[in-house]
Amino acid sequence: MKYKVLTLAVLATIIYSCASKSTVPTVETPKEEIKFAVTLTAELAEGKSLYENNCANCHSLYKANDFNAEQWKPIVLDMQKKAGLNDAQGQKIYNYLTSQ
């Protein structure tokens, strides 16, 4: 009887040690860190370029999601005049900022 119990224990140990222990670790990313790639159209890319090249001359740039579309409208209109941009350029900047 002792022999059977000992054999069973050794066999169980061997089977347990040979079993696969690989698991895929999961890392949870906070929602605010999840970023999606945004494909820019030619007009949006031009708006981004205008925003980065004109607005950064006077102050640091805001993130597009710092303001909503309603809040961006008067900001872009006011800054467009100060930067000497025409209406089409201002609209491209506005479209870029509100597409983000």
Secondary structure, DSSP 8 states (H G I E B T S, - for coil): -HHHHHHHHHHHHHHHHHS-----------GGG--------HHHHHHHHHIIIIITTTS----GGGS-HHHHHHHHHHHHHHHT--HHHHHHHHHHHHH-
